[in-house]
Every structure is written in C-alpha cells, then in structure tokens.
Amino acid sequence: MQPLKIRRATERDAERLTALVQRSSAYRGQYATVISGYRVTADYIDRHRVFAAVDATDRLLGFYALVLEPAELDLAFVSDEAQGMGVGRLLVEHMIDQARRAGLAQVRVVSHPPAEQFYRRLGAEPVRTVPASPPNVTWERPELRFAIADRNAAHTDVTATR
C-alpha cells in the first residue's frame, strides 16, 4: 500500500465523500435504502470532526465523522478498492485519538450489521441492539461503544505504583 495520510476534511471534499458513500458495495441490496440520496455536505463537514484518509496523490481511500455531542462515530467508510489494506483500522485509531483529545469518555457506534465484527476487533464493546426505523432502515443494528482511555491517567497509575 502507498503511504497514506489522514487529514481534516474540508468543504471541498464534500462531493468526493458523498461519491465514496454512494459507491460503497457494503450498502447494496437490502442496505441500499440507508444511503439512497445521502449527501455529505459542506455544512456537515464544518459542524463535525470529519477526517479523510488519502494517498500520496490525494486519492480518497476512506473517511470518518466524529460527532462530539453526543459522542458518536457517525460515518465511517473505506473505498471498495482500499478494503483489507488497514485503512479502516487506521481511521478508527485516529478517531479514538481525536475523541481522547476532545476529552470524551466513550464513543457510540450504531454499526452497519456486516461491520460489527470489525469494530469489535478494534475494541468496541456491544451495548444493545437498535430496532429498525422504517422506511430507510428495516433491520436491527448493533450499538457498540469504544471506551476512550485517558493516556495520562494510565501513566499516572503506573507511576504511582512504583
């Protein structure tokens, strides 16, 4: 894989982020209604912490959106071409670091059902099942939680025991 950079998305990225969402093969078939007509707008990017993973040529490989209030990983997408290359893991690790910097204790994720195991492998704990909300979401979704550890608190605890 080429080197990748995670950078803050700008309003100029809105169309590319929307296109990545709309092309996602993870939302074909029964899941297509969720993204039908969905747009990542410049206003959304301005209001939330949206970060894009790009390669050396600024090709979009994936992105995520962290909403601070209430704390939630609202969007997370990796391009079909970048699946299995570690981009999703890097984006989630980056999101956890951003949450820590923002002082969040936890981040909620209402997962796309096929992505649940991905989030669990990265440390998210199951919370409950979110019921369907027709007409766009006609299936249950897993709700998970990332506990955000305070690096300073962990360092203090280790130091205090010596």
N, C-alpha and C positions, 0 to 999 in steps of 0.2 A: 504494500500500500504506500502511496505517496505520502509525504508529510502532510499533516492536517493541522489546521488552526481553528480554535473556537473563538469567535468574535461576537461582540454585541451586534445584533441585527439592527438595521436602520429602516426607515420608511421606504427606502429604495428597494429593499429586499422583499417587500410585501407580495409582489406578483410571483417572484420565484418561490417563496414559501408556500403560497397558495397552490402553485403548479405542482410542487412536490406532494402536497396533501392529496390533490386531485388524481395524481398518477399512482398513488400507493396501491400496490396489489393486495396489501393486507385488508383493504376496505372494498373488496369486490364481492359480488354475490350478496349474501344476506346482510353484510355490514355496509353496503353501499349507501344506504339512506343516511348514515351519520355524516358523511362528507358531501352529500349532494348539495351543491350550491354553496358550500362552506368557503369563506374567504378569510385569509389573514390580512387584516387591514393595517394601514399606517398608524391609525389611532390605537389599535390593539398593541402594536409594537411599542408605541410611545408609553402606554399605560403599564406595561408589564416587562419583566426581565426576559427578553427573547434573545437567544443566542444561536448562532449558526455555525455549523462545522463545515469548513471549506478546505479544498486542497490548494496547492501552490498556485493554481490558475484561477482561484476563486470559484471553482465549480462547487455548487451546493451539494453536500453529502447528507446533511441532516440538520435538525434544529429542535429546540425545546423552548417552552414558555413556562416560566415560574411566576405564578401569581402569589403575591405576598399576603394579601388579606382577603379571604382566609387562605392560608398557605396551601398551595396545590400545584402539582405538576399538571398543567392544563393541557399542553400539547407536547408530544414527542414523536418525531417522525425521522426515519432514516430512508434515504432513497433506495429503491429496489437494487440498484447497481452496487450500493455500498453495504448491503446486508451481509452479515457474517464477517465483517472486517474490523470489528471492535469499535465502530463509530458510536453505536448506541451506548455501550459501556462508558466511553469517554464523555458523552453528553450527560449521562446520569451522574457520573463522578463530578463533573463540572457543576451540575445543578446542586448537588449536595454541598459543594464548597460555597456556592452562591448563597444557599439557604443558611449555612453556618455564618457567613459574613453578615447576613441580614439579621442574625440573632434569632432565627427560627428554631423551635424545639423539635418540630416534626413537619413533614410534607405529605399531604394526602395525594393519592393517585387513584383515580377511578379508571381502571385498566380496560383496554380492548381485550376481550377474553383470550385471544391467542397470545397476547403479550404478558399474561400474568406470570408465567414461569420465568421469563426474562427478568422482570422486576424482583421476583423472589430470589433469584440467583444473585442479584446485586444487593440484597439485604432488606428488601421491603417485607414487612410482616402483614399477613392478612388481617383485615378488620371485620368486614362483613360483606354481604352481597347486596348490591344496589339493584332494586327492582327495575324492570323495564319501564320506559317512559315513552309510550307511543305518541305520535306516529313514527318518529325518526329512530327511536331505539326500542326494538321489540324483543330484546333479550336481556337477561340479567348480566350485570358486570361485577367483577371483583373490585372491592375497595381495599387498598393496601395503604401502608404508612411507612415512610422512611423516618426513623428516629435520627435526629441530627445531633451527633456527639459534639460537645464543646472541646476542641483540642486543648485549650488552656486548662480546663477542669481536669482532663485526663493527665496532663503534665503535672499539675499541682498535686493530684492524688499520688502519683508515683514519687514525686519529690518528698511529700510529707511522710511516706512510709520508710524512708531511708534513715 
